[in-house]
Amino acid sequence: MKRAKSLNGQTVLVTRNERQAGVFQRKIEALDGHAVLTSLIRFEPTLTSEQAKAFLKDLQASHWLVFTSVNGASYFLTYIQKHYLHKSFSHLKVAAVGEKTAAYLQQHGIKVDVVPERYIAEELADALVMHVRPGERVFVAKGNLSRDVVKRTLTPLGIEVREWILYETIKDEEGIAALKSTMRKQPFDFITFTSSSTVHSFMHAMESDRAQLASSDTCFVTIGPLTKEALLQYGIPSETPDTYTIDGMLDLMCRLSERKLND
């Protein structure tokens, strides 16, 4: 009989925005793990009411609407609802960076036409190359730290790309202070990162203890290659799942936890 997946009581530090950490926490606890939450970054909307007219004009003139994160989708929908622009994008084809972003959009009644097989910006850009025609316009909804991979890939092909920064990522100073206190009190079996920005915030907060972190028995788990690369900048290797999602991270941690028990 196949044994059920389990974290076997392991302690997991979740370095995620407070608004997003709850789902991760519940999934960890459902797998017999112990989750400790710390918020290192928070998000703030960037668009003003005065920008609604230009926003609407760009939407109406575009052929494609592209989302690079769930946050981008969330702030986009909040903005159009606030300014009654909800009918202005019904003519657009939609692309999403991954299944979570696509699922969020579909839950809000938006049909998604393109989702890449791997959930990174490069794969999204490559998928769009196969679908967007020269002369078409692409509207990208993103955050201030999102890379311009889609724009750099499509523009040389004669495709106009308009990028709109819908939210910005800033440090959560209270969360960072709480992290320092938490790290002094207890060890962790796993420390997880779901974005490069949380890696940099974490390492800034733990600046005086980086060498100790690198030599500890803690296993670092990053959601994808870009986050893994960000952590490597500080000399710390990590494990990364084949599927770049929270569920992929959980599956990976269960396998690693099982391996620990059998060693």
Summary of the structure (lengths in Angstrom):
residues: 263
radius of gyration: 19.9
end to end distance: 21.2
largest distance: 61.8
contacts: 835
relative contact order: 0.16
helix: 47%
strand: 20%
